[in-house]
Amino acid sequence: MNNRFWDEHYRNPPAERVNPLLAEVAGPLPAGAALDLGCGTGGDALWLARRGWQVTAADLAATAIESLRERARGLPVTPLRIDLAEAFPDGTFDLVSAQYLHTPFPLARERVLRRAADALRPGGLLLVVDHGSVAPWSWNRDADLQRPTLDLDPARFSVERADSPQRRATGPGGRTATVTDHVLLVRRDPNR
């Protein structure tokens, strides 16, 4: 059921673009190894790879992963079809990005995000961007709009940003709405 929903959702991929908060955070960083959780058709993964990052891009939807595989030819992107409810990608990363990792199906998101924090290399960053409000055209009208509470060890992790900025979003047919995002940026201690 999960697979069918997401495969259909990505059957007609949206225009390729990077999420603005990822560009803001990752733009000034030196390239390294990145993990894009819930990558969809890969706009963020491709943006990172074009800036020299080695990207593991993980998503449940086979249609999204195949679309990304086609567009990532010649770029340092490893598309990975994985159900985060059951498994987590191998490796350690300088940056883990989870942009709008919402689903209408059961997913222990906070557990997944704690695993993401544990997959950070010393000094690495975890960027989580969630919906703080929902646009009128969204499929996820019943999304959990609470900021995740990860209960990370403060001796190993520090919160560098936790806020709720607003932005103008453009949906189908050019409709626009002001929406709120929850942003959480966590850094792993460089010495641990």
Backbone hydrogen bonds in HBPLUS format (Angstrom, degrees):
<---DONOR---> <-ACCEPTOR-->    atom                        ^
c    i                          cat <-CA-CA->   ^        H-A-AA   ^      H-
h    n   atom  resd res      DA  || num        DHA   H-A  angle D-A-AA Bond
n    s   type  num  typ     dist DA aas  dist angle  dist       angle   num
A0005-PHE N   A0001-MET O   3.05 MM   4  6.27 166.5  2.07 156.3 159.2     1
A0006-TRP N   A0002-ASN O   3.07 MM   4  6.35 172.6  2.07 161.9 162.2     2
A0007-ASP N   A0003-ASN O   2.80 MM   4  5.88 160.0  1.84 154.9 161.5     3
A0008-GLU N   A0004-ARG O   3.00 MM   4  6.09 161.3  2.04 148.3 153.0     4
A0009-HIS N   A0005-PHE O   2.93 MM   4  6.14 152.6  2.00 143.9 152.6     5
A0010-TYR N   A0006-TRP O   3.04 MM   4  6.23 149.4  2.13 147.7 153.3     6
A0011-ARG N   A0008-GLU O   3.19 MM   3  5.02 164.7  2.21 102.3 106.7     7
A0022-LEU N   A0019-ASN O   3.06 MM   3  5.47 127.7  2.34 110.5 123.7     8
A0023-ALA N   A0019-ASN O   3.14 MM   4  6.49 160.8  2.18 155.7 161.5     9
A0024-GLU N   A0020-PRO O   2.93 MM   4  6.15 154.5  2.00 147.0 154.2    10
A0025-VAL N   A0021-LEU O   3.07 MM   4  6.19 157.8  2.12 141.0 146.0    11
A0026-ALA N   A0022-LEU O   2.73 MM   4  5.71 168.6  1.75 161.2 164.3    12
A0027-GLY N   A0023-ALA O   2.86 MM   4  5.09 142.1  2.00 128.6 137.5    13
A0029-LEU N   A0026-ALA O   3.00 MM   3  5.17 148.6  2.10 109.8 119.8    14
A0054-GLN N   A0032-GLY O   2.90 MM  22  6.19 164.7  1.92 159.8 165.0    15
A0094-ASP N   A0033-ALA O   2.76 MM  61  5.32 146.7  1.87 138.8 149.2    16
A0095-LEU N   A0033-ALA O   3.22 MM  62  6.59 144.8  2.35 153.1 157.3    17
A0034-ALA N   A0054-GLN O   2.84 MM  20  6.08 165.3  1.86 156.6 158.7    18
A0056-THR N   A0034-ALA O   2.88 MM  22  6.25 163.5  1.91 156.3 160.3    19
A0035-LEU N   A0095-LEU O   2.87 MM  60  6.36 148.5  1.97 150.9 161.4    20
A0097-SER N   A0035-LEU O   2.83 MM  62  6.22 165.1  1.85 169.1 174.3    21
A0036-ASP N   A0056-THR O   2.86 MM  20  6.24 163.1  1.89 161.1 166.2    22
A0058-ALA N   A0036-ASP O   2.93 MM  22  6.09 163.3  1.96 157.2 162.4    23
A0037-LEU N   A0097-SER O   2.87 MM  60  6.10 157.3  1.92 166.8 174.3    24
A0038-GLY N   A0058-ALA O   2.79 MM  20  5.64 120.1  2.15 138.3 156.4    25
A0039-CYS N   A0058-ALA O   2.89 MM  19  5.65 159.3  1.93 139.7 144.2    26
A0042-GLY N   A0039-CYS O   3.04 MM   3  5.20 156.7  2.09 135.4 134.6    27
A0046-LEU N   A0042-GLY O   2.87 MM   4  5.93 167.9  1.89 160.3 162.2    28
A0047-TRP N   A0043-GLY O   3.12 MM   4  6.19 156.6  2.17 139.5 146.1    29
A0048-LEU N   A0044-ASP O   2.92 MM   4  6.17 166.3  1.94 156.5 159.6    30
A0049-ALA N   A0045-ALA O   2.92 MM   4  6.09 165.3  1.94 149.2 153.8    31
A0050-ARG N   A0046-LEU O   2.96 MM   4  6.11 154.1  2.03 148.7 154.8    32
A0051-ARG N   A0048-LEU O   2.91 MM   3  5.19 148.8  2.00 106.7 117.0    33
A0053-TRP N   A0048-LEU O   3.17 MM   5  5.41 161.8  2.20 137.8 132.3    34
A0052-GLY N   A0049-ALA O   3.00 MM   3  5.10 157.9  2.05 113.0 112.9    35
A0055-VAL N   A0076-PRO O   2.84 MM  21  6.21 169.6  1.86 166.3 165.7    36
A0078-THR N   A0055-VAL O   2.70 MM  23  6.11 158.6  1.75 162.7 170.3    37
A0057-ALA N   A0078-THR O   2.99 MM  21  5.99 162.8  2.02 134.0 139.3    38
A0080-LEU N   A0057-ALA O   2.72 MM  23  5.81 153.7  1.78 165.8 160.2    39
A0059-ASP N   A0080-LEU O   3.05 MM  21  6.53 152.9  2.12 158.6 165.0    40
A0082-ILE N   A0059-ASP O   2.93 MM  23  5.65 150.5  2.02 122.2 131.4    41
A0065-ILE N   A0061-ALA O   3.05 MM   4  6.34 166.1  2.07 153.5 157.1    42
A0066-GLU N   A0062-ALA O   2.88 MM   4  6.02 162.9  1.91 152.5 157.2    43
A0067-SER N   A0063-THR O   3.02 MM   4  6.10 156.5  2.08 140.8 147.4    44
A0068-LEU N   A0064-ALA O   2.91 MM   4  6.16 160.1  1.95 151.1 156.6    45
A0069-ARG N   A0065-ILE O   2.82 MM   4  6.03 160.8  1.86 149.9 155.7    46
A0070-GLU N   A0066-GLU O   3.07 MM   4  6.29 156.8  2.12 147.9 152.7    47
A0071-ARG N   A0067-SER O   3.16 MM   4  6.44 162.8  2.19 148.9 153.0    48
A0072-ALA N   A0068-LEU O   2.82 MM   4  5.81 133.1  2.04 153.9 166.8    49
A0075-LEU N   A0072-ALA O   2.84 MM   3  5.28 158.2  1.88 145.8 144.7    50
A0077-VAL N   A0075-LEU O   2.79 MM   2  5.59 138.1  1.97 106.7  94.1    51
A0086-GLU N   A0083-ASP O   2.85 MM   3  5.58 160.3  1.88 122.1 128.6    52
A0087-ALA N   A0083-ASP O   2.98 MM   4  6.09 146.9  2.10 150.0 159.7    53
A0093-PHE N   A0119-ALA O   2.84 MM  26  6.18 148.8  1.94 152.3 161.5    54
A0121-ARG N   A0093-PHE O   2.75 MM  28  5.41 158.3  1.79 146.1 144.3    55
A0125-LEU N   A0094-ASP O   2.89 MM  31  6.22 156.2  1.95 142.8 142.6    56
A0096-VAL N   A0125-LEU O   2.86 MM  29  6.35 153.7  1.92 157.1 165.3    57
A0127-LEU N   A0096-VAL O   2.84 MM  31  6.24 166.0  1.86 168.0 172.7    58
A0098-ALA N   A0127-LEU O   2.85 MM  29  6.19 162.9  1.88 170.2 172.2    59
A0129-VAL N   A0098-ALA O   3.01 MM  31  6.36 164.2  2.03 149.9 152.7    60
A0100-TYR N   A0129-VAL O   2.58 MM  29  5.65 165.4  1.60 163.7 168.1    61
A0102-HIS N   A0100-TYR O   2.81 MM   2  5.50 137.5  1.99 104.3  91.1    62
A0109-ARG N   A0107-LEU O   2.80 MM   2  5.42 127.4  2.08 110.4  93.9    63
A0111-ARG N   A0108-ALA O   3.01 MM   3  5.38 122.6  2.35 107.2 121.6    64
A0112-VAL N   A0108-ALA O   3.01 MM   4  6.37 157.9  2.06 153.2 160.3    65
A0113-LEU N   A0109-ARG O   2.78 MM   4  6.07 159.1  1.82 157.1 163.3    66
A0114-ARG N   A0110-GLU O   2.90 MM   4  6.07 145.1  2.02 139.8 148.9    67
A0115-ARG N   A0111-ARG O   2.98 MM   4  6.26 154.2  2.05 147.1 154.1    68
A0116-ALA N   A0112-VAL O   2.91 MM   4  6.23 145.2  2.03 141.3 151.9    69
A0117-ALA N   A0113-LEU O   2.98 MM   4  6.27 152.4  2.06 142.1 148.2    70
A0118-ASP N   A0114-ARG O   2.99 MM   4  6.28 155.6  2.05 146.1 152.8    71
A0119-ALA N   A0115-ARG O   2.98 MM   4  6.23 125.8  2.29 137.9 152.1    72
A0119-ALA N   A0116-ALA O   3.07 MM   3  5.04 136.5  2.27  95.3 107.9    73
A0120-LEU N   A0117-ALA O   3.13 MM   3  5.42 163.8  2.15 110.6 114.7    74
A0124-GLY N   A0121-ARG O   2.81 MM   3  5.14 158.3  1.85 142.8 143.2    75
A0123-GLY N   A0188-ARG O   2.97 MM  65  4.94 133.6  2.19 110.6 124.0    76
A0188-ARG N   A0124-GLY O   2.87 MM  64  5.42 161.8  1.90 156.3 162.5    77
A0126-LEU N   A0186-VAL O   2.77 MM  60  5.08 158.6  1.81 152.4 159.0    78
A0186-VAL N   A0126-LEU O   2.90 MM  60  5.08 163.8  1.92 148.6 153.7    79
A0128-VAL N   A0184-LEU O   2.84 MM  56  5.08 170.1  1.85 157.6 160.9    80
A0184-LEU N   A0128-VAL O   2.86 MM  56  5.08 155.7  1.92 154.0 159.1    81
A0130-ASP N   A0182-HIS O   2.85 MM  52  4.98 161.1  1.89 145.7 152.1    82
A0182-HIS N   A0130-ASP O   2.78 MM  52  4.98 163.3  1.81 137.6 143.1    83
A0132-GLY N   A0180-THR O   2.72 MM  48  4.79 154.1  1.79 139.4 134.9    84
A0133-SER N   A0180-THR O   3.14 MM  47  5.15 121.6  2.50 148.4 133.6    85
A0138-SER N   A0135-ALA O   3.09 MM   3  5.44 169.1  2.10 120.0 123.4    86
A0143-ALA N   A0140-ASN O   3.07 MM   3  5.26 153.3  2.15 122.5 119.5    87
A0156-ARG N   A0153-ASP O   2.92 MM   3  5.47 152.4  1.99 116.4 124.7    88
A0157-PHE N   A0153-ASP O   2.90 MM   4  6.01 148.6  2.00 154.2 164.1    89
A0189-ASP N   A0156-ARG O   2.62 MM  33  5.13 165.1  1.64 154.2 153.5    90
A0158-SER N   A0187-ARG O   2.90 MM  29  5.37 158.0  1.95 150.7 157.8    91
A0187-ARG N   A0158-SER O   2.84 MM  29  5.37 165.3  1.86 158.6 162.4    92
A0160-GLU N   A0185-LEU O   2.73 MM  25  5.42 155.5  1.79 153.5 161.3    93
A0161-ARG N   A0185-LEU O   3.29 MM  24  4.89 148.6  2.39 135.7 133.3    94
A0185-LEU N   A0161-ARG O   2.84 MM  24  4.89 160.8  1.88 144.3 144.7    95
A0163-ASP N   A0183-VAL O   3.11 MM  20  5.41 140.3  2.27 137.1 148.4    96
A0183-VAL N   A0163-ASP O   2.85 MM  20  5.41 170.6  1.86 164.1 163.5    97
A0181-ASP N   A0165-PRO O   2.94 MM  16  5.71 166.4  1.96 170.2 173.8    98
A0167-ARG N   A0179-VAL O   2.88 MM  12  5.58 151.1  1.97 156.1 164.8    99
A0179-VAL N   A0167-ARG O   2.89 MM  12  5.58 164.0  1.91 166.1 169.6   100
A0169-ALA N   A0177-ALA O   2.82 MM   8  5.43 172.4  1.82 164.8 166.5   101
A0177-ALA N   A0169-ALA O   3.01 MM   8  5.43 142.3  2.16 144.3 152.9   102
A0171-GLY N   A0175-ARG O   2.67 MM   4  5.11 165.4  1.69 155.4 160.8   103
A0174-GLY N   A0171-GLY O   3.09 MM   3  5.55 138.1  2.27 141.6 138.5   104
A0175-ARG N   A0172-PRO O   3.37 MM   3  6.07 174.5  2.37 119.5 120.7   105
A0192-ARG N   A0189-ASP O   3.19 MM   3  5.38 169.6  2.20 111.7 114.8   106
